[in-house]
Amino acid sequence: MARDLHVVMLPWSAFGHLIPFFQLSVDLAKAGVKVSFISTPGNIRRLPKVPSNLATLIDFVDFQLPNLDNEQLLPEGCEATVDIPFEKVQYLKIAYDLLRHSVKQFISDQRPDWIFVDVIPYWVVEIVQELQIPLINFSVVSASAFAFFGNPISLTGDGQKRLRFSPESLTSPPEWFDFSSSLAYPRFLATGMHEGFYGENASGISDAERVAKIIQASKAFAVRTCPEYESEYLNTLEKIIVKPVFPIGLLLPEKPQGRRITTDNSWTEIFEWLDVQKPKSVVFAGFGSEYKLSKEQIHEIANGLELSGLPFLWALRKPDWALTDLDALPSGFSERTHGRGVVCFGWAPQLDILGHPSIGGSLFHAGWGSIIETLQFGHCLGGAAIYDRQPLNARLLVEKGLAVEIERSEDGSFSRVGIAEALTLAMVSKEGEGLRVRARSEAAEVFGNRDLQNYYFNGFVEYLEKNGAANQRP
């Protein structure tokens, strides 16, 4: 059913943001909403294909990312965080901020009913105020992670100096949590997180200041979650933001309908290997596309998988420091694990893998999108959170008895023994039986319940219809 409703999506240039915005766009289009999705040509090319029946409702608007005067700061063709090392992300923000003029012209011409943003394009605030178009802050992270950082009084000025004065302030739950919570950063990650979020960078505005401006200007807050998983954090968000907070469901991607046809013979062979493994016996290991694993980290993961004795499928991006794919792995690893484990380099059909009956658990980075994809299939989790909001996700999973967090040393490193012990506990040991039961029943019943998720999403669409710009104009 087509609706007289037009929204603009303006995600940050990181695929951990672009993909949830894309999934939201698809679900809105299914509800008959017209969507304009703004990004750069290179990012749009790397997004999944829009279902053919929705092609007329989703319009990709590509603006060329402006070049910086010094090309060494941001090489040409680098349009997303995955294309650059972490220290260059601040320069990507400078280029991204230069899109404001093109974005303003487009919004002025189109006059959409809503604009959706995440936490980076603070400059859209002036645009929506001038054009009187309501703004929605769409969180691509969990409600718990946003609530940990998102109290407006803690983001800037005296409030930030009092509440988030140092990295140590991130090593315990914030004072605005009025319930028992384990959410906190380990010391080895707190310093980098504090500097990265509250500290100055080359763009001239901290991430915390960006978030503060967007929260203040937003009419509502939408988060990809459901109350069945984190109700107390949703309640906290509404109290601290003092605006409507909508859990819009988990935006579940479509489950694979049978085996995906692929022209890649290596994947055909990998699925044939999975077909002969025992049900729920294989560990799927994957650490996302954003973080670049070091040689030591990759080797400890490899040795941990080997030491566990469990069958495994590991999706690994070839690191920049490796000359070839096999050069990334410890010497002799492939020979020693031949037949028991498979390492695939490059892109992997993650949903097809997770949906295979042989997969029983995941060794992963605790990214929110991967949590959603994994728990909908009822898999148990072994988490090695590495950066950003991942440690908070991992803590909550452990608190709810859905994951085993891999033990880390004081400097943040993990060992092969810690990985093997966590995987054994999660996958096969008697002590981990409760975890497996909770993942396969309680979690799967929530994360895999499309009717439940659609209920929350449909309520959100009704709100959009009743409160868009067209309804506010005299």
ChimeraX attribute file (.defattr): number of C-alpha atoms within 10 A of each C-alpha:
attribute: neighborCount
match mode: 1-to-1
recipient: residues
	/A:1	7
	/A:2	11
	/A:3	11
	/A:4	10
	/A:5	19
	/A:6	25
	/A:7	23
	/A:8	25
	/A:9	24
	/A:10	22
	/A:11	25
	/A:12	21
	/A:13	20
	/A:14	16
	/A:15	19
	/A:16	20
	/A:17	20
	/A:18	25
	/A:19	17
	/A:20	22
	/A:21	24
	/A:22	23
	/A:23	17
	/A:24	22
	/A:25	26
	/A:26	23
	/A:27	20
	/A:28	23
	/A:29	22
	/A:30	16
	/A:31	15
	/A:32	18
	/A:33	24
	/A:34	24
	/A:35	25
	/A:36	22
	/A:37	22
	/A:38	21
	/A:39	25
	/A:40	20
	/A:41	16
	/A:42	16
	/A:43	17
	/A:44	17
	/A:45	11
	/A:46	11
	/A:47	12
	/A:48	10
	/A:49	10
	/A:50	16
	/A:51	11
	/A:52	7
	/A:53	9
	/A:54	18
	/A:55	13
	/A:56	12
	/A:57	20
	/A:58	22
	/A:59	16
	/A:60	17
	/A:61	17
	/A:62	15
	/A:63	14
	/A:64	16
	/A:65	20
	/A:66	16
	/A:67	18
	/A:68	16
	/A:69	8
	/A:70	8
	/A:71	9
	/A:72	9
	/A:73	15
	/A:74	21
	/A:75	16
	/A:76	12
	/A:77	12
	/A:78	15
	/A:79	23
	/A:80	21
	/A:81	21
	/A:82	17
	/A:83	16
	/A:84	17
	/A:85	11
	/A:86	12
	/A:87	10
	/A:88	16
	/A:89	22
	/A:90	21
	/A:91	18
	/A:92	26
	/A:93	21
	/A:94	19
	/A:95	19
	/A:96	23
	/A:97	18
	/A:98	16
	/A:99	18
	/A:100	17
	/A:101	12
	/A:102	12
	/A:103	18
	/A:104	18
	/A:105	11
	/A:106	16
	/A:107	17
	/A:108	15
	/A:109	9
	/A:110	13
	/A:111	18
	/A:112	21
	/A:113	22
	/A:114	25
	/A:115	25
	/A:116	21
	/A:117	24
	/A:118	25
	/A:119	21
	/A:120	23
	/A:121	21
	/A:122	22
	/A:123	17
	/A:124	23
	/A:125	19
	/A:126	14
	/A:127	18
	/A:128	20
	/A:129	12
	/A:130	11
	/A:131	13
	/A:132	15
	/A:133	23
	/A:134	23
	/A:135	26
	/A:136	21
	/A:137	22
	/A:138	27
	/A:139	22
	/A:140	22
	/A:141	22
	/A:142	25
	/A:143	28
	/A:144	24
	/A:145	21
	/A:146	18
	/A:147	22
	/A:148	22
	/A:149	17
	/A:150	19
	/A:151	23
	/A:152	19
	/A:153	15
	/A:154	19
	/A:155	24
	/A:156	20
	/A:157	10
	/A:158	12
	/A:159	14
	/A:160	17
	/A:161	12
	/A:162	13
	/A:163	17
	/A:164	19
	/A:165	15
	/A:166	16
	/A:167	18
	/A:168	15
	/A:169	17
	/A:170	23
	/A:171	18
	/A:172	15
	/A:173	17
	/A:174	19
	/A:175	9
	/A:176	13
	/A:177	17
	/A:178	11
	/A:179	11
	/A:180	8
	/A:181	16
	/A:182	14
	/A:183	22
	/A:184	21
	/A:185	24
	/A:186	19
	/A:187	16
	/A:188	16
	/A:189	19
	/A:190	20
	/A:191	17
	/A:192	14
	/A:193	17
	/A:194	18
	/A:195	15
	/A:196	16
	/A:197	18
	/A:198	19
	/A:199	14
	/A:200	15
	/A:201	18
	/A:202	13
	/A:203	16
	/A:204	10
	/A:205	17
	/A:206	21
	/A:207	21
	/A:208	23
	/A:209	21
	/A:210	19
	/A:211	23
	/A:212	20
	/A:213	21
	/A:214	22
	/A:215	25
	/A:216	15
	/A:217	18
	/A:218	21
	/A:219	17
	/A:220	21
	/A:221	23
	/A:222	20
	/A:223	20
	/A:224	24
	/A:225	27
	/A:226	22
	/A:227	17
	/A:228	11
	/A:229	18
	/A:230	15
	/A:231	15
	/A:232	17
	/A:233	22
	/A:234	22
	/A:235	15
	/A:236	21
	/A:237	24
	/A:238	16
	/A:239	15
	/A:240	15
	/A:241	19
	/A:242	15
	/A:243	15
	/A:244	14
	/A:245	22
	/A:246	22
	/A:247	24
	/A:248	24
	/A:249	25
	/A:250	28
	/A:251	24
	/A:252	21
	/A:253	14
	/A:254	8
	/A:255	14
	/A:256	14
	/A:257	8
	/A:258	9
	/A:259	12
	/A:260	11
	/A:261	8
	/A:262	10
	/A:263	8
	/A:264	8
	/A:265	8
	/A:266	11
	/A:267	16
	/A:268	15
	/A:269	11
	/A:270	15
	/A:271	15
	/A:272	11
	/A:273	16
	/A:274	23
	/A:275	13
	/A:276	9
	/A:277	15
	/A:278	13
	/A:279	13
	/A:280	16
	/A:281	18
	/A:282	23
	/A:283	27
	/A:284	25
	/A:285	21
	/A:286	19
	/A:287	23
	/A:288	18
	/A:289	16
	/A:290	16
	/A:291	14
	/A:292	18
	/A:293	19
	/A:294	13
	/A:295	16
	/A:296	13
	/A:297	15
	/A:298	17
	/A:299	19
	/A:300	22
	/A:301	24
	/A:302	23
	/A:303	19
	/A:304	22
	/A:305	27
	/A:306	21
	/A:307	17
	/A:308	18
	/A:309	14
	/A:310	19
	/A:311	21
	/A:312	26
	/A:313	23
	/A:314	21
	/A:315	20
	/A:316	21
	/A:317	19
	/A:318	19
	/A:319	17
	/A:320	12
	/A:321	11
	/A:322	12
	/A:323	10
	/A:324	11
	/A:325	15
	/A:326	15
	/A:327	12
	/A:328	20
	/A:329	20
	/A:330	15
	/A:331	11
	/A:332	9
	/A:333	15
	/A:334	17
	/A:335	9
	/A:336	11
	/A:337	19
	/A:338	10
	/A:339	11
	/A:340	16
	/A:341	23
	/A:342	18
	/A:343	19
	/A:344	16
	/A:345	14
	/A:346	11
	/A:347	10
	/A:348	15
	/A:349	12
	/A:350	14
	/A:351	16
	/A:352	15
	/A:353	18
	/A:354	24
	/A:355	21
	/A:356	19
	/A:357	16
	/A:358	22
	/A:359	25
	/A:360	27
	/A:361	28
	/A:362	30
	/A:363	28
	/A:364	21
	/A:365	24
	/A:366	30
	/A:367	24
	/A:368	21
	/A:369	20
	/A:370	17
	/A:371	20
	/A:372	21
	/A:373	22
	/A:374	27
	/A:375	25
	/A:376	23
	/A:377	25
	/A:378	27
	/A:379	32
	/A:380	30
	/A:381	33
	/A:382	31
	/A:383	29
	/A:384	25
	/A:385	22
	/A:386	18
	/A:387	17
	/A:388	16
	/A:389	21
	/A:390	20
	/A:391	24
	/A:392	24
	/A:393	24
	/A:394	28
	/A:395	22
	/A:396	20
	/A:397	20
	/A:398	17
	/A:399	14
	/A:400	14
	/A:401	18
	/A:402	27
	/A:403	30
	/A:404	26
	/A:405	23
	/A:406	21
	/A:407	17
	/A:408	15
	/A:409	10
	/A:410	10
	/A:411	10
	/A:412	15
	/A:413	14
	/A:414	19
	/A:415	20
	/A:416	20
	/A:417	18
	/A:418	19
	/A:419	29
	/A:420	24
	/A:421	21
	/A:422	25
	/A:423	31
	/A:424	21
	/A:425	19
	/A:426	29
	/A:427	26
	/A:428	15
	/A:429	12
	/A:430	10
	/A:431	12
	/A:432	20
	/A:433	14
	/A:434	13
	/A:435	21
	/A:436	25
	/A:437	17
	/A:438	19
	/A:439	26
	/A:440	19
	/A:441	14
	/A:442	14
	/A:443	25
	/A:444	19
	/A:445	17
	/A:446	20
	/A:447	27
	/A:448	20
	/A:449	15
	/A:450	16
	/A:451	11
	/A:452	16
	/A:453	21
	/A:454	17
	/A:455	12
	/A:456	18
	/A:457	24
	/A:458	16
	/A:459	14
	/A:460	18
	/A:461	17
	/A:462	10
	/A:463	13
	/A:464	21
	/A:465	18
	/A:466	11
	/A:467	14
	/A:468	20
	/A:469	21
	/A:470	18
	/A:471	11
	/A:472	12
	/A:473	8
	/A:474	4
